[in-house]
């Protein structure tokens, strides 16, 4: 596919195309489309979060981490981004860092250990 395909259409059309490829498990193609969207609208969390997920599923963990940290910079209480960052760090063998983010994600989700679990 030429690069024009990834850039063709409105932002909404490209968003839908990226979601289509993501749902089809074509994570690399979804990422190529989403990269342009994220560059255009860096303040929007949804395209960046989907880009991070595409990177995660295609085992580009450093890129996933970078995008997830950018999401959390904009929205520190984005529960799913926090969970994904924890999982991404786990896959990189960085368990101590991962545990911090996983605990925060659980707290944001309201999953507090009961008194007997502590």
C-alpha positions as CSV (number, residue, x, y, z in Angstrom):
1,X,0.0,0.0,0.0
2,X,1.2,3.5,-0.8
3,X,1.5,6.1,2.0
4,X,-1.3,8.0,0.3
5,X,-3.7,5.3,1.5
6,X,-2.8,5.9,5.2
7,X,-3.3,9.7,4.8
8,X,-6.4,9.5,2.5
9,X,-9.7,10.9,3.8
10,X,-10.9,13.0,6.7
11,X,-9.7,12.4,10.2
12,X,-13.0,10.6,11.0
13,X,-12.6,8.4,7.9
14,X,-9.0,7.5,8.9
15,X,-10.2,6.8,12.5
16,X,-12.8,4.4,11.2
17,X,-10.2,2.8,8.9
18,X,-7.7,2.4,11.7
19,X,-10.3,0.8,13.9
20,X,-11.3,-1.6,11.1
21,X,-7.7,-2.7,10.7
22,X,-7.2,-3.0,14.5
23,X,-10.3,-5.1,14.9
24,X,-9.0,-7.3,12.0
25,X,-5.8,-7.7,14.0
26,X,-3.8,-5.9,11.4
27,X,-2.0,-3.9,14.0
28,X,0.8,-2.7,11.9
29,X,-1.5,-1.2,9.3
30,X,-3.7,0.3,12.1
31,X,-0.6,1.9,13.6
32,X,0.5,3.5,10.3
33,X,-2.9,5.2,10.0
34,X,-3.1,6.2,13.6
35,X,0.4,7.7,13.6
36,X,-0.8,10.4,11.2
37,X,-3.9,11.0,13.3
38,X,-2.0,11.4,16.5
39,X,0.3,13.9,14.8
40,X,-2.7,15.9,13.7
41,X,-4.6,15.8,17.0
42,X,-2.1,15.2,19.7
43,X,-4.4,16.4,22.4
44,X,-7.0,13.6,21.7
45,X,-6.5,10.6,23.9
46,X,-8.5,8.0,21.9
47,X,-6.3,7.8,18.8
48,X,-3.1,7.7,20.9
49,X,-4.6,5.0,23.1
50,X,-5.5,2.9,20.1
51,X,-2.1,3.5,18.7
52,X,-0.5,2.3,21.9
53,X,-2.7,-0.8,21.8
54,X,-1.7,-1.5,18.2
55,X,2.0,-1.2,19.2
56,X,1.4,-3.5,22.2
57,X,-0.3,-6.2,20.1
58,X,2.5,-6.0,17.5
59,X,5.1,-6.4,20.2
60,X,6.5,-2.9,19.7
61,X,6.6,-2.4,23.4
62,X,8.9,0.6,23.6
63,X,6.6,2.5,21.2
64,X,3.6,1.4,23.2
65,X,5.2,2.6,26.4
66,X,5.9,6.0,24.9
67,X,2.3,6.5,23.7
68,X,0.9,5.3,27.0
69,X,3.0,7.7,28.9
70,X,1.9,10.5,26.6
71,X,-1.8,9.5,27.3
72,X,-1.1,9.6,31.0
73,X,0.6,12.9,30.8
74,X,-2.6,14.3,29.3
75,X,-5.0,12.3,31.5
76,X,-3.3,10.8,34.6
77,X,-6.5,9.0,35.7
78,X,-7.0,7.2,32.4
79,X,-7.5,3.8,34.0
80,X,-7.1,1.6,30.9
81,X,-3.9,3.4,29.9
82,X,-2.5,2.8,33.4
83,X,-3.4,-0.9,33.1
84,X,-1.8,-1.2,29.7
85,X,1.3,0.6,30.8
86,X,1.6,-1.9,33.6
87,X,1.1,-4.8,31.2
88,X,3.6,-3.3,28.7
89,X,6.2,-2.9,31.4
90,X,5.6,-6.5,32.6
91,X,6.2,-7.8,29.0
92,X,9.5,-5.9,29.1
93,X,10.6,-7.6,32.3
94,X,10.2,-4.5,34.4
95,X,7.9,-5.9,37.1
96,X,8.6,-3.4,39.9
97,X,7.6,-0.5,37.6
98,X,4.7,-2.5,36.3
99,X,3.3,-3.2,39.8
100,X,3.1,0.5,40.6
101,X,0.9,1.1,37.5
102,X,-1.1,-2.0,38.0
103,X,-1.9,-1.0,41.6
104,X,-2.9,2.5,40.4
105,X,-5.1,1.0,37.7
106,X,-6.8,-1.3,40.2
107,X,-7.4,1.7,42.5
108,X,-8.8,3.8,39.7
109,X,-11.2,0.9,38.9
110,X,-12.2,0.7,42.5
111,X,-10.7,-2.7,43.0
112,X,-9.4,-2.3,46.6
113,X,-8.2,-5.4,48.5
114,X,-10.5,-6.3,51.4
115,X,-9.1,-6.2,54.9
116,X,-8.5,-10.0,54.8
117,X,-6.5,-9.7,51.6
118,X,-4.0,-7.1,52.8
